[in-house]
Amino acid sequence: MTSSLIHKATYEADNSFDSSLREAFQLLEPQLRPPFPLTIRTEPEYFNLNRAILYGILCETHLAKVHIKHLHGIVIDGYCFFTSLLCRVVDELYSKLVETVKVQLVYVTSVMIDVSAIGIDNVLVALLRQICGGDLSEANLWLCSEMVNIFRGKWECLLEEHPVILSSALYVFLRVLSDHCRVSLNSKLETLKQKEIDFCIQIFRDEFHLCLKIGRDVIRLLQDLVHVPEFQDLWKDLLLLPSSFKTSGFSDISQLYQSRTCSRYFLLRITPEMEAHLRFLLTEVKIGSQTRYQVWFGRKFLNAPEKETVLIDIVRFICCAHHPSKDIIHSNVIPRWAVIGWLLKCCTKNHIEANVKLALFYDWLFFREDVDNIMNIEPAILLMVNSIPKYIHMTHNLLDFLFLVMDQYDIDRKDLILKGVSSALDVLERKGVVRSFDVLTSCDMLFSFLKEKLVKILS
């Protein structure tokens, strides 16, 4: 029996997980037709029946409702094992799934929300991670549309039982909206954009406490949407009328600035496949051997001009969600700062390069030693220091950008930003990430005006 679940080339080996689902279905197919046998099953038998039913739901679309009724009748663990299977399907097989199977996957996810299945929040996170940044393909836009439909259609249920997943969805849709808003004259995309805007605005206006859970990066994402009319009004209220959000304890946008964003949000914008390749690059590839891996990564994930925006997400992931062990740091594995330097060179558009640099420096602007992690700010300083002398233009560009955002990012809160950057520099030197900033301030190759500004901040 060939797989009805995934597309597989003739030269590809069988996928073990796909095979386990298919074999369970083949073995138990007679039991999947009514009348269903009323027998007490052992745990292995129960797990195998779950596999068989899932395969039936995904591949036998005309019998999906029958299989779901069967699942409701036999479930004894709150659907916990079933949702764990769904997560594996999404994480391990999504890119290979047959199109009709993807439709069924979204359908059964919706059903699992209705029955309050244990682990359904993990399934939703897994599906959100499959929405690729910068990807304007029909398949990716379809998934965006289906997911925003789920979050809007199941709003009350999710708000009551899994409110944090709404914060995750907000993070994702704010991010992809910036990609979608750069495209015009596409009627399908216009409809999707409006649904995404309505969803995001609903959370900001009705459940602002969920926005606070994200932390400072919600502001970083919002700034890319300032040209969208609905978000312009939101910005005005954030800056001038914070009381309109009716959230106890929130009185100024600076409170968001000073709240560090949890690493799980950055994982939302990196597909599991991309994460695996990045972690391999950052834990296994030795300095001097990285070129062929970088070329392969670029061909796989950065193979179209519009996909360049994912560089922003990758840099944020590397800074905040991938913290190498001491053994890796002291080995000859390619360091994070070197990978980020390569990613900056991949930028061909000025606005993307600026956003990549902002992703690199964002935690510097509001750094507080009692809240923030020094590993989040380490790559930027090491990239600047290690670019001297061979790549001095990199050091020039990064320092110039840092001083620019200090002056212009939020003019009314320049003191807060100066305090954040000063604190970051102090901690980096005190903790020994850099022995001394003399390597910058005494560098003859560095522009004098940049050295003067740095000395002023350090003093």
C-alpha positions in Angstrom: 0.0 0.0 0.0 1.6 3.3 -1.1 1.2 6.3 1.1 -1.9 8.5 0.6 -0.5 10.9 3.2 2.7 12.4 1.6 4.3 13.0 -1.8 7.3 10.7 -2.1 9.7 10.5 -4.9 10.6 7.0 -6.1 14.2 7.3 -4.9 13.2 8.4 -1.4 13.2 6.0 1.5 10.0 5.4 3.4 9.3 7.8 6.2 9.1 5.8 9.4 6.3 7.9 11.0 4.2 7.8 7.8 4.8 4.1 7.6 3.6 3.6 11.2 0.3 5.4 10.6 -0.2 3.6 7.3 0.5 0.2 8.8 -1.8 0.8 11.7 -4.6 1.7 9.3 -4.0 -1.4 7.2 -4.0 -3.7 10.2 -7.1 -2.2 11.8 -9.1 -1.1 8.8 -11.9 -3.7 9.4 -12.4 -2.2 12.9 -12.7 1.3 11.4 -16.1 0.6 9.9 -19.3 0.7 11.9 -20.5 -1.1 13.9 -17.4 -0.5 16.0 -16.2 -3.2 18.3 -16.8 -2.5 22.0 -13.6 -4.0 23.4 -11.3 -3.0 26.2 -7.9 -2.3 24.7 -4.4 -2.5 26.1 -2.3 0.7 26.0 -0.4 -0.4 22.8 -3.7 -1.4 21.1 -5.2 2.0 22.1 -2.2 3.9 20.7 -2.3 1.9 17.4 -6.0 2.5 17.0 -5.3 6.3 17.4 -2.8 6.0 14.6 -5.2 4.2 12.4 -8.0 6.6 13.0 -5.8 9.6 12.3 -4.7 8.1 9.0 -8.3 7.5 8.1 -9.3 11.1 9.0 -6.5 12.5 6.9 -6.7 10.2 3.9 -10.4 9.1 3.7 -12.0 12.5 3.4 -15.4 10.9 2.6 -15.3 9.0 5.9 -13.7 11.6 8.1 -16.8 12.3 10.2 -17.2 8.6 10.8 -13.6 8.3 11.9 -14.0 11.3 14.2 -17.1 9.8 15.8 -15.1 6.6 16.3 -12.3 8.6 18.0 -14.8 10.3 20.3 -16.1 6.9 21.3 -12.8 5.3 22.2 -10.8 8.2 23.7 -9.6 7.6 27.3 -6.8 10.2 27.7 -8.5 13.5 26.7 -7.1 13.1 23.2 -3.6 13.6 24.5 -2.0 10.9 22.4 -4.0 11.9 19.3 -2.9 15.5 19.5 0.7 14.4 19.9 0.3 12.5 16.6 -1.1 15.6 15.0 2.0 17.6 16.2 4.3 15.1 14.7 2.4 15.1 11.4 2.8 18.9 11.3 6.4 19.1 12.4 7.8 16.1 10.5 5.6 15.8 7.4 3.8 19.1 6.6 6.0 20.1 3.6 5.4 16.7 2.0 1.7 16.3 2.8 -0.8 15.8 -0.1 -2.9 18.9 -0.5 -6.2 17.2 0.5 -4.5 15.9 3.7 -3.5 19.5 4.6 -7.2 20.5 4.3 -8.1 17.5 6.6 -5.4 18.5 9.0 -6.9 21.9 9.5 -10.4 20.4 9.8 -9.4 17.9 12.5 -7.5 20.6 14.4 -10.7 22.7 14.5 -12.6 19.6 15.8 -10.0 19.1 18.6 -10.5 22.7 19.7 -14.3 22.1 20.0 -13.7 19.1 22.3 -11.0 20.9 24.4 -8.5 18.2 23.5 -5.4 18.1 25.7 -2.4 19.4 23.8 -4.4 21.3 21.1 -2.4 24.4 21.9 0.7 22.6 20.8 -0.9 21.6 17.5 -1.8 25.2 16.9 1.7 26.3 17.6 3.1 23.7 15.2 0.8 24.9 12.4 1.7 28.6 13.1 5.4 27.6 12.7 4.6 26.3 9.2 3.6 29.8 8.0 6.8 30.9 6.3 7.9 34.5 6.5 8.4 36.1 3.1 6.6 33.3 1.3 3.8 34.6 -1.0 3.1 31.2 -2.6 -0.5 30.1 -2.8 0.0 27.2 -0.4 1.5 29.5 2.3 -1.2 32.1 1.9 -3.8 29.3 2.1 -2.4 28.2 5.5 -2.4 31.8 6.7 -6.0 32.2 5.8 -7.1 28.9 7.4 -5.2 29.7 10.6 -6.6 33.2 11.0 -10.1 31.7 10.3 -9.6 29.2 13.1 -8.4 31.9 15.6 -11.3 34.2 14.7 -13.9 31.4 14.6 -12.8 29.8 17.8 -12.1 33.1 19.6 -14.2 32.6 22.7 -13.1 29.0 23.3 -9.4 29.8 22.9 -9.6 32.9 25.0 -11.1 30.9 27.8 -8.9 27.8 27.7 -5.7 28.8 25.9 -5.3 32.5 26.0 -1.5 32.3 25.5 -2.0 30.8 22.1 -3.7 34.0 21.0 -0.6 35.9 21.9 1.4 33.5 19.8 -1.0 34.0 16.9 -0.8 37.8 17.3 3.0 37.6 17.0 2.8 35.5 13.9 0.2 37.6 12.1 1.8 40.9 12.9 5.0 39.6 11.4 3.4 38.1 8.2 1.3 41.2 7.8 4.4 43.3 7.1 5.1 40.9 4.2 1.6 40.9 2.9 1.2 44.7 3.1 4.1 45.2 0.7 2.1 43.5 -2.1 -0.8 45.3 -3.8 -3.4 44.6 -6.5 -4.0 41.0 -5.4 -7.7 40.5 -4.5 -7.1 37.2 -2.6 -4.3 38.8 -0.6 -6.3 41.9 0.2 -9.1 39.7 1.7 -6.5 37.8 3.8 -4.8 41.1 4.9 -8.1 42.4 6.2 -8.8 39.3 8.2 -5.3 39.4 9.7 -5.7 43.1 10.5 -9.1 42.6 12.1 -7.7 39.7 14.2 -4.7 41.7 15.4 -6.7 44.8 16.2 -9.3 42.7 18.1 -6.6 41.5 20.4 -5.1 44.9 21.0 -8.4 46.6 21.6 -10.2 43.8 23.6 -7.5 41.7 25.2 -4.5 44.0 25.5 -3.1 42.0 28.4 -2.3 39.3 25.9 -0.1 41.8 24.0 1.8 42.5 27.1 2.7 38.9 27.4 4.8 39.2 24.2 7.0 42.0 25.6 9.1 44.5 23.6 9.1 42.7 20.3 5.4 43.4 19.8 6.5 47.1 19.3 9.2 46.1 16.9 6.6 44.3 14.8 4.1 47.1 15.0 6.5 49.7 13.6 6.5 47.9 10.2 2.7 48.4 10.1 2.6 52.1 10.9 1.5 52.8 7.3 -1.7 50.7 7.8 -4.6 53.0 8.8 -5.9 50.7 11.5 -2.5 50.5 13.1 -1.9 54.3 12.9 -4.8 54.8 15.3 -3.4 52.1 17.5 0.0 53.8 17.6 -1.6 57.1 18.6 -3.3 55.5 21.5 -0.2 53.6 22.6 1.8 56.8 22.7 -0.8 59.3 23.8 -3.7 57.5 25.4 -2.5 54.3 27.0 -5.5 54.3 29.4 -7.8 53.5 26.3 -6.5 49.9 26.5 -8.2 49.5 30.0 -5.4 47.2 31.3 -4.5 47.5 34.9 -0.9 48.6 35.5 -0.3 49.7 31.9 0.4 53.5 31.7 3.2 53.9 29.1 4.8 52.2 26.2 8.1 52.1 28.1 6.7 49.3 30.2 6.6 47.2 27.0 10.1 48.2 26.1 11.4 47.0 29.4 9.7 43.6 29.1 11.9 41.0 27.5 10.3 38.8 24.9 10.3 35.0 25.6 12.3 32.9 23.2 9.3 30.8 22.3 8.0 33.7 20.2 11.1 33.7 18.1 10.7 30.0 17.4 7.3 30.7 15.9 8.9 32.4 12.9 11.3 29.6 12.2 10.0 26.4 10.7 11.2 23.2 12.4 13.2 22.3 9.3 14.9 25.7 9.2 15.6 25.5 13.0 17.2 22.0 12.6 19.6 23.3 9.9 20.5 26.5 11.8 21.2 24.5 15.0 23.4 22.1 13.0 25.3 25.0 11.5 25.8 26.6 15.0 26.8 23.4 16.8 28.5 21.1 14.3 30.1 23.1 11.5 33.7 24.2 12.0 35.1 27.6 11.1 36.4 27.5 7.6 34.0 24.8 6.5 30.8 26.8 6.6 30.6 28.1 3.1 29.0 25.1 1.5 26.5 24.8 4.3 25.6 28.5 3.9 25.2 28.1 0.2 22.9 25.2 0.6 20.9 27.0 3.3 20.5 30.0 1.0 19.3 27.9 -1.9 16.8 26.1 0.4 15.4 28.9 2.4 16.3 32.2 0.7 15.7 31.3 -2.9 13.4 34.2 -3.9 13.8 37.9 -3.4 10.6 38.2 -1.3 11.9 35.5 1.1 14.6 37.9 2.2 12.4 39.1 5.0 12.9 35.8 6.9 16.5 37.1 7.6 15.0 39.3 10.3 13.4 36.3 12.0 16.6 34.2 11.7 18.7 36.9 13.3 16.2 37.3 16.2 16.2 33.5 16.6 20.0 33.3 16.7 20.3 36.1 19.3 17.5 35.2 21.6 16.6 31.5 21.1 19.9 29.8 20.4 22.4 30.2 23.3 25.4 27.9 22.8 27.0 26.0 25.6 30.4 26.9 27.0 32.0 23.9 25.2 30.6 25.2 21.9 31.7 28.8 22.6 35.3 27.6 23.3 35.4 25.2 20.4 36.2 25.9 16.7 32.5 25.7 15.7 31.4 28.7 13.7 30.2 31.4 16.2 26.8 33.1 16.2 28.3 36.5 15.3 29.9 35.1 12.1 26.7 33.6 10.9 24.9 36.9 11.5 27.6 38.7 9.6 26.9 36.3 6.7 23.2 36.9 6.9 23.7 40.7 6.8 25.6 40.3 3.6 22.7 38.4 2.2 20.5 41.5 2.4 19.9 43.2 -0.9 17.2 45.7 0.1 17.9 48.6 2.4 14.7 48.3 4.5 15.4 44.6 5.2 19.0 45.3 6.1 17.8 48.0 8.6 15.3 45.6 10.1 18.0 42.9 10.4 20.2 45.3 12.2 17.4 46.3 14.5 16.7 42.6 15.2 20.4 42.4 16.2 20.5 45.4 18.5 16.9 45.5 19.8 17.7 44.2 23.2 20.5 46.6 23.6 18.1 49.6 23.4 16.2 48.5 26.6 18.8 46.3 28.3 18.3 45.7 32.0 20.7 43.3 33.8 18.0 42.0 36.1 15.6 41.2 33.2 17.7 40.6 30.1 20.2 37.9 29.1 23.7 38.8 28.1 23.7 36.1 25.4 21.0 38.2 23.5 23.4 41.1 23.1 26.7 39.2 22.8 26.6 38.6 19.0 26.4 42.3 18.0 29.5 43.3 20.0 31.5 40.3 18.9 30.6 41.0 15.3 31.8 44.6 15.6 35.0 43.7 17.4 35.9 40.7 15.2 35.3 42.6 12.0 38.3 44.7 12.7 40.4 45.1 10.6 39.5 42.9 7.7 35.8 43.9 7.6 36.0 47.4 9.1 33.0 48.5 7.0 30.9 46.1 9.0 32.0 47.7 12.2 31.3 51.2 10.8 27.8 50.2 9.6 26.8 48.6 12.8 28.0 51.3 15.1 26.5 54.0 12.9 23.2 52.2 13.0 23.3 51.8 16.7 23.8 55.5 17.2 21.1 56.3 14.7 18.4 54.3 16.5 19.5 55.6 19.8 18.7 59.1 18.5 15.7 58.4 16.4 13.9 55.2 17.6 11.8 57.0 20.2 12.7 60.6 20.6 10.5 61.0 23.7 12.3 58.2 25.5 15.9 58.8 24.4 17.0 58.7 28.0 15.6 55.2 28.5 17.4 54.0 25.4 20.7 55.6 26.4 20.4 53.9 29.7 19.7 50.6 28.0 22.7 50.8 25.7 25.0 52.0 28.4 23.9 49.2 30.6 24.5 46.7 27.8 28.0 48.0 27.2 28.8 47.9 30.9 27.7 44.3 31.3 29.5 43.1 28.2 32.8 44.5 29.5 32.2 43.6 33.2 31.3 40.0 32.3 34.3 39.6 30.0 32.6 39.3 26.6 35.1 42.0 25.5 38.2 42.7 27.6 38.1 46.4 26.8 36.4 48.8 24.4 39.8 50.2 23.6 39.7 47.8 20.6 37.0 50.2 19.2 37.9 53.6 20.7 41.6 53.2 19.8 41.1 51.8 16.4 42.8 54.1 13.8 40.6 52.6 11.0 37.3 53.6 12.7 35.7 56.9 11.8 36.6 59.5 14.5 33.0 60.7 14.9 31.9 57.1 15.7 34.7 56.8 18.3 33.7 60.1 19.9 30.1 59.0 20.2 31.1 55.7 21.7 33.5 57.3 24.2 30.7 59.7 25.2 28.3 56.8 25.9 31.0 54.8 27.8 31.7 57.8 30.0 
